[in-house]
Amino acid sequence: MEQPATQAEHSDGLHHNPLPVLILGALGVVYGDIGTSPLYALRECFVGTHGLPPTQTAVLGVLSLICWSLVVVITLKYLVFVLRADNGGEGGILALMALVTSKQPKRGWVLVALGVFGAALLYADGMLTPAISVLSAVEGLSIATPLFQPYVLPLSIAIMLILFSFQRFGTGKIGTVFGPIVLLWFAAIGLTGALSIAHTPGVLKAVDPRYAFHFFAAEGWRGFAVLGAVFLVVTGGETLYADMGHFGRRAIQWGWFCAALPCLLLNYFGQGALLLRAPEAVVNPFYFLVPSWGLFPMVALATMATVIASQAVISGAFSLTRQAVQLGYCPRLEIRQTSTSEIGQIYLPTINSMLMVGTIFLMLLFRESGNLAAAYGIAVSTTMFFTTLLLYSAARQVWSWRPLAALALIGFFVVPDLGFLAANLLKVHDGGWLPLLMASAVYLLMSTWEQGRSFLRARIQEMLLPVELFLQEAADHAPLRVPGVAVFLSGNPGGVPITLLHNYKHNKVLHETIILLTVQTASVPYLDPEERAELSCLGEGFYRLILRYGFCEMPDVTAELSKIQTETFTFALMQATFFLGREILVIRRHSHWSASRWRRRLFSFLSHNAWDVTQFFRIPPNRVVILGLQLEV
């Protein structure tokens, strides 16, 4: 049985900074989400929708569940196995989906559905996490004095506006600034927890998993319902995986074992020790751990930490969207590279604005972190379950595990996944419907775009003329050849581009040199530059050029064309003309595409508003000629 480590030994090869720098950056970007869960997770177990009285049995049982959730779900599942299921160093559910579908095409549609809907759920999480995290931190001001209560919501919204406005500077620079703050945050919560444990060391008994079983036996159905609140302690797990491409697997693992895990356990057990001593502190056990003189500094530090928690999901959404664009599940969007050394660090203005508006809307709608807690968790628990299912295919197809071994691994992780998912489904009527609705809308957009592009490719394929016939036509009739190089972009490398046929039909001329260019996206995130271009001579001055990119790379057509040197010509940009086709979609009452009319209109809207292809492929606009192509959908 092959060990999964062999799949990902190169996963850190794309990161050129020293490991300590990457660890600090990973703490600043990746661990903000899961690191701020102590602000609200334990509290929600006792004062939430299905809250329990803080009896000794309940406190020790909940702590045992929290402890083993962190160990099983985050440490074993994500840090040990899921992070090793990387796709050329890139993580996230779409990267995992691309990896397993490339190995298992026969059942690809099931895996694609899991991956795409899981990705859609993460966008909902990308709005909920900043809202609940920042609100829960700023609410600490009202613990100090009720006078601050009216200012909690406005201040939280102002913090969000500042955070989203800073995204254009890039996650690398943000991580360098945030890393030391998160390190200080972990040290602070670990210290306050350790001091509380020192007063009530008996709380450490909860490390024994039998206390979790005793808890379920005592509380029954209500104990199961509390799993939805316990799940809040692991909600950063999927973000951790999605952000792997920013800093690499090793940096994330070192950050977890050296800082995040020990400090989180100390704080959760410290809060539990406090509840054993003073059950009335259940209103906000995190802030009641802090001595009165340190309350305002802790609120300030918590606010900064929750801003960082928001950064983790924002960065994950950027990575996810780039993958979706390249894999064909999202229209072209503007993607800006924010680092010269780390290819995974990017900024997407459209996604940034969408997340900002959605987060502020949720803050205004729910107004308090306790209200948001009911809606939080259902999106991530569903995505985590989908990731586990995809992990089975990775174990079988990528790691070459035997079926029984793969089933044993997945069965071990599916049990807690299903428990958390079922408990979170109880929240649907209390606000959990909102992330499901948001995710369904994103899934509709992604699936509509993918199906629409597939339909158009099929329609264009029917209209293509074989290259051999066109070359024979050019040889027989010897049309006028004008100086220069013409580059015709085509999505299909098997035929003559429609733009070339239209240009020849109407202008009756051909350029001396014609390049038929196709840009393809591979199922791996990065390709060796030596594998990028494939140039073949077709005769009569025609060349076929295929450029291949990984789904985490941005195409640069001009840079690749400038490298072309053959015996007959050398590519010169100022002598070249790029011919691009612009599809003009016409909505008909009856269409070959079986989608409903409103969905065809949606696809037309998405197509019309996609980012300009010249900017996406980095083609100089002053060298471009656009030919319209009317297609019925």
C-alpha positions, 0 to 999 in steps of 0.5 A: 500500500503506497503511503500518501506522503509520496503524492505531496513531496513536492507540495512545498517546492513552489514556496521560495521563502524560508520555512520560518517565514512561511510558518509565521505567514501561515499563522497570520492567514491560515489559522486566524479562523480556527484560532478565534473559535474560543471566543464563541464556541464553548459559550454556544454549547451552553447558551445557544439554541440547544444550550445546556446547564453548565453542570460538571457532567455537561462541562467535562463531556463538552470539553472531551468532545472539543478535545477529540474533535480537534484531534480527529477532524483537524489533526488526523483528517486534515493535517495528516491525510487531506493536506497530503491529497494535494494537487501539485501543491494546491489545496481546496475542494476544487483542486481535490475534485480535479485530481480525482476526476482526472484519475476516475473519468467514468464516475466524474459527474458525481465527483464534480457535483460534490466538488462544485457544491462544496466550493459553493458552500465555502463562499457562504462560509466566506461571508459568515466567518468574518461576520460572527468572528468580528462581532463576537470580539467587539461584543467584549466591550459590552462585558466591560461596560453596557455603554458600548452596546450601541456601538458594537454593530457600527464598529464591527462594520467599520472594521470589515470595510477596512479589512476588505479595502486592504485586500489589494495589497496581497495575502503575503504582505498581510500575513507578514503583518498578521503573523506576529499578532496571531502568535501573540493571540495564541500565547495570550489565550494559552496563558489565560487558559493555563492559569485557569486550569492551575486553579481547577486541574481536575478539568483535565480529566476531560481528555478521557473520551469516556466523558463524551460517552457519559455526556451523551448517555446523560443528555440524550437527544439534547446532547446530540443537538449540542454537537452543532455548537461543538462543531464551531471549534473545527470550522477553520479546517476546510479553509486551512486546506483551501489556503495550502497553496499560499504557504505550503503543507509543511508550514501549515503543519508546523504552525498547528502543532507548535502553536495553534493546537496546544494553545487552543486546548489550553484555552478551551480547558481553561474556560471549562475550569472556569465554568466548574468554579463559577457556572454564572460565567457561562454568559461569556466564559472567554472574556471572564477568563481575563482579569479586569485590568486586561479586558480592554487589551484582550478585546483589542487583541481579539478584534485584531485576531478576528480580522485575521480570521476573516482574512483566512476565508477571504484568501481561500475564496480567492484561491477557490475562484481562480481554480473555478475560472481555470477549470471552467466553472466560473466566468473569466474574472480579473485576477491580480498577482500580488507577489513576485515570489509566491504564485498562490498569492492573488487578489480578485476585486469582484470576489472581494466586493461580493464578500464585503457586501455579503458580510455586512448584509449578514451583520445587519440582518443578525446583529449579534454573534449569538444569532449568527451562530445558528446559521454558522457551521452548516455550510462547512460541515457539508463541505467537510463531508464532501471532502471526506467522500472525495478523499476516498477516491484520492486514496484509491486512485492517487495513493493506490490503496486497496478498497478495504484500507480506503474504506477503513480510513474514510469510515473513521472520518465519516462518523464524526462528519455525519454526526456534525452534519446531522446536528447542524441540520437542526439549525436550518429553521434557526438561520441555517437555511441562509448559507444553504440558500446562498450556496445553492445560488452560487452552485446554480451560477457555476453549473449554468456556466459550465453547462452553457460553455459545454453547449457552445463548444459542441455547437462550434464543433459542428461548424468547424472545418477540418484543417486539411480541407482548408489547407487544400483550399488555400493551395488550390486557389492561392489567395492573396497573402499579405505580410505579417503574422495572424494569430487565431484563437480557437477552443478546439485544436482539431479544426479551423477557427470560425474567426479564420473562416469569417476573415477569409470569406469576407476579406479574401486574403490570408497572412503569410504566417498563420498561427492557430492557437489553442489554450488548454487547462490541465487538471494539475495546478502547475505545469513544467514550462518545458511542457507549456507549448506544442508547435507543429507546422501544417504547411502553406504557412500554417502552424498549430500552437497549443499552450497548456497551463495548470488551473492555478496559472494565469495564461500569458499568450504574448510571452509564449508567442515571443519564444517562437523561433522556426526556420521560416520565421521568428515571432515579432509582436509588432508584426502580429494581429490577433483575431478573436471571436466574440460570441453574440448569444441569441435567446430563442424560444426553442433551443438545442440546449435543454436548459430552461429559458431563464437559465439560458438568459442567465448564461447569456448575462454571465457571458456578456459580463465576463472579463475581457479575453484580451486582458485575461490572456494578456494580449495587447489590445492594439493588436486585436481584431474582434469578429462577432459570431452569433449563436443561438442558445 
